[in-house]
């Protein structure tokens, strides 16, 4: 009962800007020079398209045909990760070549 007259008012830290590292490419004397620049994240977010533009109804309204993507174009990420892990763990064994799965073309 000692805390009956106490009120708890948490103090939240002030919000601060979120900065992202962005690679900026410039051409100097015909050579591409890449520099890392910090940019406010809200400026980057403004360049993203609206989420509603990617809804199925919006995509169908454009009149473009929507085709299924052939899953054979994607490699198997699990076997790739397993090959990398095995190669890094076994320093004495030779590096195994990644196994290519047959594709149905």
C-alpha positions as CSV (number, residue, x, y, z in Angstrom):
1,X,0.0,0.0,0.0
2,X,3.0,2.3,0.2
3,X,2.9,2.9,-3.6
4,X,-0.8,4.0,-3.7
5,X,0.0,7.6,-4.2
6,X,3.0,7.2,-6.5
7,X,2.6,7.5,-10.2
8,X,4.9,5.9,-12.6
9,X,5.8,8.1,-15.6
10,X,8.6,6.5,-17.7
11,X,10.9,8.8,-19.5
12,X,11.7,7.7,-23.0
13,X,14.9,8.7,-24.7
14,X,14.7,11.3,-27.4
15,X,14.4,10.0,-30.9
16,X,17.5,10.3,-33.0
17,X,18.0,10.1,-36.7
18,X,18.8,6.7,-38.2
19,X,21.7,7.0,-40.6
20,X,22.4,4.4,-43.3
21,X,25.7,3.9,-45.1
22,X,25.2,4.3,-48.9
23,X,27.8,3.7,-51.6
24,X,28.0,6.7,-53.9
25,X,29.6,6.2,-57.3
26,X,31.2,9.2,-59.1
27,X,33.3,9.2,-62.2
28,X,36.6,11.1,-61.9
29,X,38.8,11.3,-65.0
30,X,37.0,8.4,-66.5
31,X,37.4,6.2,-63.4
32,X,34.6,5.1,-61.2
33,X,35.2,6.1,-57.6
34,X,33.0,4.7,-54.8
35,X,32.7,6.5,-51.6
36,X,30.7,5.6,-48.5
37,X,28.3,8.3,-47.5
38,X,25.9,8.5,-44.5
39,X,22.4,9.4,-45.5
40,X,19.3,9.9,-43.3
41,X,17.1,6.7,-43.5
42,X,14.0,8.8,-44.0
43,X,15.4,10.2,-47.2
44,X,16.0,6.7,-48.5
45,X,12.5,5.5,-47.5
46,X,10.9,8.3,-49.5
47,X,12.3,6.8,-52.7
48,X,10.7,3.4,-52.2
49,X,7.5,2.7,-54.1
50,X,4.2,2.5,-52.2
51,X,3.4,-0.9,-50.8
52,X,0.0,-0.8,-52.4
53,X,1.6,-0.8,-55.9
54,X,2.7,-4.4,-55.3
55,X,-0.7,-5.8,-54.4
56,X,-2.0,-8.4,-56.9
57,X,-4.9,-6.3,-57.8
58,X,-2.7,-3.3,-58.7
59,X,-0.4,-5.6,-60.7
60,X,-3.3,-7.1,-62.6
61,X,-4.7,-3.6,-63.3
62,X,-1.6,-2.7,-65.3
63,X,-2.6,-5.2,-67.9
64,X,0.8,-6.9,-68.0
65,X,0.8,-10.7,-68.1
66,X,1.8,-12.4,-64.8
67,X,3.8,-15.6,-65.4
68,X,5.0,-18.1,-62.9
69,X,8.7,-18.1,-62.3
70,X,10.5,-21.3,-63.1
71,X,12.0,-22.6,-59.8
72,X,14.9,-24.2,-61.7
73,X,16.6,-20.8,-62.0
74,X,17.2,-20.6,-58.3
75,X,20.1,-22.6,-56.8
76,X,19.5,-24.6,-53.7
77,X,20.6,-22.2,-50.9
78,X,20.8,-25.1,-48.3
79,X,23.4,-27.1,-50.3
80,X,25.4,-24.0,-51.1
81,X,25.5,-23.1,-47.4
82,X,26.4,-26.7,-46.5
83,X,29.3,-26.7,-49.0
84,X,30.7,-23.4,-47.6
85,X,30.4,-24.7,-44.0
86,X,32.1,-27.9,-44.9
87,X,34.9,-26.1,-46.7
88,X,35.6,-23.8,-43.8
89,X,35.5,-26.5,-41.2
90,X,37.8,-29.0,-42.9
91,X,41.1,-27.2,-43.4
92,X,42.9,-30.5,-44.1
93,X,40.5,-31.9,-46.6
94,X,40.4,-30.5,-50.2
95,X,37.6,-28.2,-51.0
96,X,34.6,-30.0,-52.4
97,X,33.1,-28.7,-55.7
98,X,29.5,-27.7,-55.3
99,X,27.1,-30.3,-56.6
100,X,25.0,-29.1,-59.5
101,X,21.5,-30.4,-59.4
102,X,19.9,-31.5,-62.7
103,X,17.5,-29.0,-64.2
104,X,14.3,-29.8,-66.0
105,X,14.4,-27.7,-69.2
